[in-house]
Amino acid sequence: MRWWRGCALATVIVLAAAVAGPLDAAPFSGQTLRVQFWPGATASAIQKYIVDPFVKKTGANVVVEYGNTSNSIAKARAQKNDPQLDVLFMDDVGVLTLAREGILEQLDLGKLPHAREIYAGYIVGDRYGMGVFSYAVTLLYNNKVLPSPPTSWRDLWDARYRGKILGPPANITQALLLTVMAAKLGGGGLDNLDPAWGMLRQLKPNIHSFPQNFAIAAELMKSGEAVMTVNTIPQFKAYIEQGYPIAPAYPKEGYFATTSAVVLVRGSKARRDLAYAFIDEALTPEAQGGVAEQLWYSPTNPRAPVSPATRKYIVTPTQYRKAIPLDLEKLLKARPQIIDQWNKIFTQ
């Protein structure tokens, strides 16, 4: 999802083993796994649909810490010589960052029975991360003010929307992706970002603000003070369910897809069979269907049961294949330049 989530580190909690039957039915009774994932609503869903079922099935102790992707990167780096965490959940860019620093262990897919069900596009960084859910970065619009959904990313530049567009803050991935799209619309792309700078300058008059807080963004969209934004659909789930006039649009140029993955820390202390069993639990249809229903995060397992009401807000594995191709390694290298140019354009 992830350095752009902007959530603080929460308190560490220990989940006591819940043994459903006799000890011999709990293969990891007395064993401990240390895991970190995002706080807030994401934590509640992972807890309910992945951690709790795993504890009940295996008798293991799962110690949970919370932090966004940037926090997980920092913690894993600090613990590189003496890892205290075994398994991390993080966004794809975080996986690539830690993998190239030698902090992650390459996954053996043969030890993950459900991996065979997962579309290969969700495997991140040459098997250093296994995608557990994804989400689209696309246009969202006020469907009361605008009679029909925007059909192109170029609509952000339409003079009718002067001062009506909510831009993503420079430090989150949505800003990087909007920059790539601006380059594409200007005749370039990730390999040639120069056209993006002129396009972003042209976009500047249409920008209302760059809200860091999603509640503020939702209120601006609800009031009609803003009519369009670039973001992920799950961030607005709670507001859409309350009746806010916010709906997703899928422009003709396509949308971007971000994968959130689970990774194994190199040299961590947990038994590998325990760690692999936990990772595999996150790939099960039941776990992914539950997370999809609760968060509108898109499952990576096509067998995940998803209701029709939820399906219209998620990207299925089949649809994922239609996302705009993106070289994440190149995006990661371009990030400092993009942020620097973004700040110069929009703060001067």
VEXVO-219223 format. One record per residue (C-alpha): x negated, y negated, z. Coordinates in steps of 0.1 Angstrom, whole numbers, padded with zeros to 4 digits, always signed. Example, Ala and Ser with C-alpha at 12.3 -4.5 7.8 and 13.67 -1.06 7.14 Angstrom:
residues 2
-0123+0045+0078;-0137+0011+0071;
***
This chain:
residues 348
+0000+0000+0000;-0035-0013+0027;-0054-0045+0031;-0024-0066+0017;+0000-0052+0043;-0015-0076+0068;-0006-0056+0099;-0025-0055+0132;-0041-0025+0148;-0016-0009+0172;-0021+0012+0203;-0035+0047+0201;-0010+0074+0211;-0014+0110+0217;+0013+0134+0205;+0014+0165+0227;+0018+0198+0209;+0053+0210+0206;+0052+0247+0202;+0084+0261+0186;+0077+0297+0196;+0051+0319+0213;+0014+0309+0211;+0007+0333+0183;+0032+0314+0162;+0012+0282+0167;-0020+0287+0147;-0037+0255+0158;-0026+0255+0195;-0052+0235+0215;-0068+0220+0184;-0070+0183+0179;-0068+0162+0147;-0074+0125+0147;-0055+0105+0121;-0050+0069+0111;-0023+0053+0090;-0004+0021+0086;+0016+0006+0115;+0053-0005+0115;+0080+0011+0094;+0054+0032+0075;+0041+0047+0108;+0077+0056+0118;+0083+0075+0086;+0049+0093+0086;+0055+0102+0122;+0089+0116+0116;+0084+0135+0084;+0048+0145+0085;+0033+0144+0120;+0062+0157+0140;+0070+0187+0117;+0033+0196+0116;+0029+0195+0154;+0060+0217+0157;+0048+0242+0132;+0012+0245+0143;+0010+0236+0180;-0018+0211+0172;-0025+0179+0190;-0024+0149+0166;-0040+0117+0179;-0028+0087+0159;-0043+0053+0154;-0029+0025+0134;-0044+0002+0109;-0040-0011+0073;-0063-0001+0045;-0089-0028+0052;-0089-0019+0089;-0094+0018+0080;-0123+0009+0057;-0140-0011+0085;-0135+0015+0111;-0147+0044+0089;-0178+0024+0080;-0186+0016+0117;-0182+0053+0125;-0201+0066+0095;-0229+0083+0116;-0205+0096+0143;-0169+0099+0128;-0141+0097+0154;-0113+0100+0128;-0107+0131+0107;-0079+0121+0082;-0070+0086+0069;-0041+0073+0049;-0050+0044+0027;-0044+0029-0007;-0063+0039-0038;-0087+0010-0038;-0097+0019-0002;-0103+0055-0013;-0127+0044-0040;-0144+0020-0017;-0152+0047+0009;-0159+0074-0016;-0187+0055-0033;-0202+0048+0002;-0204+0085+0009;-0179+0084+0038;-0153+0107+0023;-0154+0145+0017;-0143+0157-0017;-0111+0177-0014;-0109+0213-0023;-0075+0215-0040;-0076+0253-0037;-0070+0248+0000;-0039+0227-0006;-0011+0250-0017;+0012+0221-0026;-0015+0204-0046;-0005+0224-0077;+0029+0207-0076;+0014+0172-0078;+0009+0153-0110;-0029+0150-0117;-0026+0112-0120;-0020+0109-0083;-0054+0125-0074;-0076+0095-0066;-0113+0091-0072;-0124+0126-0084;-0106+0144-0056;-0115+0121-0028;-0079+0112-0022;-0046+0130-0026;-0017+0108-0034;+0012+0112-0010;+0034+0084-0023;+0033+0055-0047;+0051+0023-0055;+0055+0000-0084;+0042-0036-0085;+0067-0054-0107;+0090-0083-0110;+0118-0088-0084;+0145-0114-0091;+0176-0130-0076;+0204-0112-0094;+0230-0138-0084;+0212-0168-0098;+0199-0150-0129;+0227-0132-0148;+0203-0106-0162;+0170-0092-0152;+0138-0107-0167;+0126-0086-0196;+0090-0098-0198;+0062-0109-0175;+0061-0140-0197;+0094-0150-0180;+0073-0161-0150;+0059-0189-0172;+0094-0201-0184;+0098-0238-0178;+0133-0232-0164;+0117-0217-0133;+0096-0247-0124;+0089-0245-0087;+0110-0213-0085;+0084-0185-0085;+0069-0169-0054;+0033-0160-0060;+0013-0133-0042;-0014-0145-0018;-0049-0142-0032;-0060-0115-0008;-0035-0088-0018;-0036-0065-0047;-0005-0080-0063;-0025-0111-0070;-0052-0090-0087;-0026-0072-0109;-0008-0105-0118;-0042-0118-0129;-0048-0087-0151;-0013-0092-0166;-0021-0129-0173;-0052-0119-0191;-0033-0094-0212;-0007-0120-0221;-0035-0143-0231;-0051-0117-0254;-0076-0102-0229;-0074-0076-0201;-0094-0062-0173;-0125-0061-0195;-0120-0097-0205;-0104-0118-0177;-0113-0152-0192;-0079-0157-0208;-0063-0153-0174;-0076-0185-0160;-0058-0207-0185;-0026-0187-0182;-0027-0190-0144;-0032-0228-0147;-0001-0229-0169;+0018-0208-0143;+0009-0232-0114;+0038-0257-0119;+0063-0228-0116;+0049-0216-0083;+0070-0225-0052;+0046-0210-0026;+0026-0180-0017;+0044-0166+0014;+0024-0142+0035;+0055-0131+0054;+0081-0110+0036;+0109-0122+0057;+0102-0157+0046;+0100-0146+0010;+0133-0127+0013;+0150-0158+0027;+0137-0180-0001;+0150-0155-0027;+0184-0152-0009;+0189-0190-0009;+0180-0193-0045;+0152-0217-0037;+0130-0190-0054;+0143-0168-0081;+0115-0144-0090;+0084-0128-0074;+0057-0102-0081;+0057-0075-0055;+0066-0040-0045;+0102-0029-0041;+0098-0012-0007;+0087-0045+0009;+0122-0058+0004;+0142-0027+0013;+0156-0039+0046;+0168-0071+0030;+0183-0055-0001;+0202-0031+0023;+0216-0062+0041;+0230-0075+0008;+0203-0100-0002;+0205-0106-0040;+0171-0091-0047;+0167-0065-0075;+0138-0050-0094;+0131-0055-0130;+0109-0035-0153;+0094-0057-0180;+0088-0045-0215;+0050-0048-0210;+0053-0022-0182;+0046-0023-0145;+0016-0014-0123;+0016+0016-0100;-0003+0019-0068;-0010+0052-0051;-0013+0057-0014;-0035+0087-0005;-0047+0109+0023;-0084+0114+0027;-0108+0136+0047;-0137+0119+0065;-0171+0135+0058;-0187+0150+0089;-0156+0146+0110;-0151+0169+0140;-0118+0186+0133;-0117+0222+0120;-0114+0220+0082;-0085+0245+0081;-0066+0222+0105;-0073+0191+0084;-0063+0208+0052;-0031+0221+0067;-0022+0186+0078;-0029+0171+0044;-0009+0198+0027;+0020+0190+0051;+0020+0155+0036;+0024+0170+0001;+0055+0191+0009;+0088+0182-0008;+0105+0178+0026;+0079+0153+0039;+0079+0133+0007;+0117+0133+0003;+0121+0120+0039;+0096+0092+0034;+0112+0082+0001;+0146+0080+0017;+0134+0060+0047;+0110+0036+0029;+0117+0038-0008;+0081+0049-0013;+0080+0070-0045;+0071+0107-0039;+0042+0123-0057;+0058+0157-0055;+0085+0160-0082;+0103+0185-0060;+0110+0160-0033;+0148+0157-0027;+0159+0121-0033;+0194+0108-0032;+0209+0089-0063;+0211+0058-0041;+0174+0058-0035;+0163+0070-0069;+0171+0036-0085;+0145+0019-0063;+0116+0044-0067;+0093+0054-0095;+0095+0092-0102;+0064+0111-0111;+0076+0112-0147;+0081+0074-0148;+0047+0070-0131;+0030+0083-0163;+0044+0052-0181;+0027+0027-0157;+0001+0003-0172;-0032+0022-0172;-0058+0005-0149;-0094+0013-0142;-0095+0009-0104;-0133+0009-0102;-0134-0021-0126;-0106-0038-0107;-0125-0034-0074;-0156-0049-0090;-0136-0078-0104;-0119-0085-0071;-0143-0112-0058;-0142-0131-0091;-0105-0129-0093;-0100-0142-0057;-0125-0170-0063;-0108-0182-0095;-0073-0177-0080;-0082-0200-0051;-0098-0226-0073;-0067-0227-0096;-0040-0227-0070;-0055-0247-0041;-0070-0276-0060;
***
